[in-house]
């Protein structure tokens, strides 16, 4: 299974922010859209990721307030990325190694989407459920001893 399989099911709605926007604006967008991350774009290029992890760190550093902190100061400026052709096993390994919950999907310099650890886990579970159903159907249709004897 590849990342493109997840994107096909997930759709292509993307939420972005610029590095010069206030973190308070990012928090408002994330709360309003019920999302855990924003892709930080500048002049059409991916320059970072802002997730709830970076927001919590910002809150901790500012005594519980985001204040006038900009996204640039809070964001992860070296996010993990993958392509639509990346195998899901590789994505899982990368996400686990870096404790990343969100990963932008890139096609050269173009942002194609964002996948989350939840998306990856759901795709794996759905795939296993389908495989289990097929195996159970195969076992149910297994030829009986009577049928084998008549062959």
C-alpha positions as a Markdown table, in Angstrom:
| # | Residue | x | y | z |
|---|---|---|---|---|
| 1 | Unk | 0.0 | 0.0 | 0.0 |
| 2 | Unk | 1.2 | 3.5 | -0.8 |
| 3 | Unk | 0.6 | 7.0 | 0.5 |
| 4 | Unk | -1.4 | 7.7 | -2.7 |
| 5 | Unk | -4.0 | 5.1 | -1.5 |
| 6 | Unk | -4.6 | 7.1 | 1.7 |
| 7 | Unk | -4.8 | 10.4 | -0.1 |
| 8 | Unk | -7.3 | 9.0 | -2.6 |
| 9 | Unk | -9.7 | 8.1 | 0.3 |
| 10 | Unk | -8.9 | 11.1 | 2.5 |
| 11 | Unk | -9.5 | 13.8 | -0.1 |
| 12 | Unk | -7.4 | 16.9 | -0.8 |
| 13 | Unk | -8.5 | 19.5 | 1.7 |
| 14 | Unk | -5.4 | 21.3 | 2.9 |
| 15 | Unk | -5.0 | 23.9 | 5.6 |
| 16 | Unk | -1.9 | 26.2 | 5.5 |
| 17 | Unk | -0.6 | 29.2 | 7.3 |
| 18 | Unk | 2.3 | 31.5 | 6.7 |
| 19 | Unk | 5.3 | 31.8 | 9.0 |
| 20 | Unk | 4.6 | 35.4 | 9.8 |
| 21 | Unk | 1.1 | 34.8 | 11.1 |
| 22 | Unk | 0.6 | 34.8 | 14.8 |
| 23 | Unk | 0.4 | 31.4 | 16.6 |
| 24 | Unk | -3.0 | 32.7 | 18.0 |
| 25 | Unk | -4.4 | 32.7 | 14.5 |
| 26 | Unk | -3.1 | 29.1 | 13.9 |
| 27 | Unk | -4.7 | 28.0 | 17.1 |
| 28 | Unk | -8.0 | 29.5 | 16.0 |
| 29 | Unk | -7.9 | 27.7 | 12.6 |
| 30 | Unk | -6.9 | 24.4 | 14.2 |
| 31 | Unk | -9.7 | 24.6 | 16.7 |
| 32 | Unk | -12.3 | 25.8 | 14.1 |
| 33 | Unk | -11.4 | 23.0 | 11.7 |
| 34 | Unk | -10.8 | 20.4 | 14.3 |
| 35 | Unk | -7.3 | 19.6 | 12.9 |
| 36 | Unk | -4.0 | 18.8 | 14.7 |
| 37 | Unk | -1.6 | 20.5 | 12.2 |
| 38 | Unk | -1.1 | 23.2 | 9.7 |
| 39 | Unk | 1.4 | 23.2 | 6.9 |
| 40 | Unk | 3.5 | 26.4 | 6.9 |
| 41 | Unk | 3.9 | 27.8 | 3.4 |
| 42 | Unk | 5.9 | 30.8 | 2.2 |
| 43 | Unk | 6.0 | 31.9 | -1.4 |
| 44 | Unk | 4.6 | 28.6 | -2.5 |
| 45 | Unk | 7.2 | 26.5 | -0.7 |
| 46 | Unk | 6.8 | 24.2 | 2.4 |
| 47 | Unk | 8.9 | 25.8 | 5.2 |
| 48 | Unk | 7.5 | 24.0 | 8.2 |
| 49 | Unk | 4.8 | 22.3 | 10.1 |
| 50 | Unk | 2.9 | 23.6 | 13.1 |
| 51 | Unk | 1.2 | 20.9 | 15.2 |
| 52 | Unk | -0.3 | 20.8 | 18.6 |
| 53 | Unk | 3.1 | 19.7 | 20.0 |
| 54 | Unk | 4.7 | 23.0 | 18.9 |
| 55 | Unk | 1.8 | 24.9 | 20.3 |
| 56 | Unk | 2.1 | 23.2 | 23.7 |
| 57 | Unk | 5.8 | 24.0 | 23.7 |
| 58 | Unk | 5.0 | 27.6 | 22.9 |
| 59 | Unk | 2.5 | 27.8 | 25.7 |
| 60 | Unk | 4.9 | 26.3 | 28.1 |
| 61 | Unk | 7.7 | 28.7 | 27.1 |
| 62 | Unk | 5.3 | 31.7 | 27.5 |
| 63 | Unk | 3.8 | 30.9 | 30.8 |
| 64 | Unk | 0.5 | 29.5 | 29.4 |
| 65 | Unk | -0.1 | 32.1 | 26.7 |
| 66 | Unk | 0.8 | 32.2 | 23.0 |
| 67 | Unk | 1.3 | 36.0 | 23.2 |
| 68 | Unk | 2.6 | 37.6 | 20.0 |
| 69 | Unk | 4.6 | 34.6 | 19.0 |
| 70 | Unk | 4.8 | 34.0 | 15.3 |
| 71 | Unk | 4.4 | 30.7 | 13.6 |
| 72 | Unk | 8.0 | 31.0 | 12.4 |
| 73 | Unk | 9.3 | 30.9 | 15.9 |
| 74 | Unk | 7.1 | 28.0 | 17.0 |
| 75 | Unk | 7.0 | 25.7 | 13.9 |
| 76 | Unk | 9.1 | 22.7 | 13.1 |
| 77 | Unk | 11.3 | 24.0 | 10.3 |
| 78 | Unk | 12.5 | 20.6 | 9.2 |
| 79 | Unk | 9.4 | 18.4 | 9.0 |
| 80 | Unk | 9.5 | 14.8 | 7.7 |
| 81 | Unk | 8.0 | 14.5 | 4.2 |
| 82 | Unk | 7.1 | 11.7 | 1.8 |
| 83 | Unk | 5.8 | 11.3 | -1.7 |
| 84 | Unk | 2.6 | 9.7 | -2.9 |
| 85 | Unk | 4.7 | 6.7 | -4.0 |
| 86 | Unk | 6.2 | 6.1 | -0.6 |
| 87 | Unk | 5.2 | 2.7 | 0.8 |
| 88 | Unk | 3.1 | 2.7 | 4.0 |
| 89 | Unk | 5.6 | 0.5 | 5.8 |
| 90 | Unk | 8.3 | 3.2 | 5.2 |
| 91 | Unk | 6.0 | 6.0 | 6.4 |
| 92 | Unk | 5.2 | 4.1 | 9.6 |
| 93 | Unk | 8.9 | 3.6 | 10.2 |
| 94 | Unk | 9.7 | 7.2 | 9.6 |
| 95 | Unk | 6.9 | 8.5 | 11.8 |
| 96 | Unk | 7.8 | 6.2 | 14.6 |
| 97 | Unk | 11.5 | 7.1 | 14.4 |
| 98 | Unk | 10.8 | 10.8 | 14.6 |
| 99 | Unk | 7.6 | 10.6 | 16.8 |
| 100 | Unk | 5.9 | 12.5 | 14.0 |
| 101 | Unk | 2.1 | 12.5 | 13.9 |
| 102 | Unk | 1.7 | 14.4 | 10.7 |
| 103 | Unk | 3.6 | 14.2 | 7.4 |
| 104 | Unk | 3.3 | 16.5 | 4.3 |
| 105 | Unk | 3.1 | 14.6 | 1.0 |
| 106 | Unk | 5.2 | 16.3 | -1.6 |
| 107 | Unk | 5.6 | 16.0 | -5.4 |
| 108 | Unk | 8.9 | 17.7 | -5.9 |
| 109 | Unk | 8.1 | 21.2 | -4.4 |
| 110 | Unk | 4.3 | 20.9 | -4.7 |
| 111 | Unk | 2.3 | 20.0 | -1.6 |
| 112 | Unk | -0.1 | 17.1 | -2.4 |
| 113 | Unk | -1.6 | 16.6 | 1.1 |
| 114 | Unk | -0.9 | 15.7 | 4.7 |
| 115 | Unk | -1.2 | 12.3 | 6.2 |
| 116 | Unk | -1.5 | 11.7 | 9.9 |
| 117 | Unk | -0.5 | 8.7 | 12.1 |
| 118 | Unk | -4.3 | 8.1 | 12.5 |
| 119 | Unk | -4.6 | 7.9 | 8.6 |
| 120 | Unk | -1.8 | 5.4 | 8.5 |
| 121 | Unk | -3.2 | 3.3 | 11.3 |
| 122 | Unk | -6.7 | 3.4 | 9.8 |
| 123 | Unk | -5.4 | 2.3 | 6.4 |
| 124 | Unk | -3.5 | -0.6 | 8.0 |
| 125 | Unk | -6.5 | -1.8 | 10.0 |
| 126 | Unk | -8.8 | -1.5 | 7.0 |
| 127 | Unk | -6.4 | -3.5 | 4.9 |
| 128 | Unk | -6.1 | -6.2 | 7.5 |
| 129 | Unk | -9.9 | -6.3 | 7.9 |
| 130 | Unk | -10.3 | -6.8 | 4.2 |
| 131 | Unk | -7.7 | -9.5 | 4.1 |
| 132 | Unk | -9.3 | -11.3 | 7.1 |
| 133 | Unk | -12.7 | -11.2 | 5.3 |
| 134 | Unk | -11.2 | -12.7 | 2.2 |
| 135 | Unk | -9.4 | -15.4 | 4.2 |
| 136 | Unk | -12.6 | -16.3 | 6.1 |
| 137 | Unk | -14.6 | -16.5 | 2.8 |
| 138 | Unk | -11.9 | -18.7 | 1.3 |
| 139 | Unk | -11.9 | -21.0 | 4.3 |
| 140 | Unk | -15.7 | -21.2 | 4.3 |
| 141 | Unk | -15.6 | -22.2 | 0.6 |
| 142 | Unk | -12.9 | -24.8 | 1.2 |
| 143 | Unk | -13.9 | -28.0 | -0.5 |
| 144 | Unk | -15.2 | -30.6 | 1.9 |
| 145 | Unk | -13.9 | -34.2 | 2.2 |
| 146 | Unk | -16.8 | -35.5 | 0.1 |
| 147 | Unk | -15.9 | -33.2 | -2.8 |
| 148 | Unk | -12.3 | -34.1 | -2.7 |
| 149 | Unk | -13.1 | -37.8 | -2.8 |
| 150 | Unk | -15.2 | -37.5 | -5.9 |
| 151 | Unk | -12.4 | -35.8 | -7.9 |
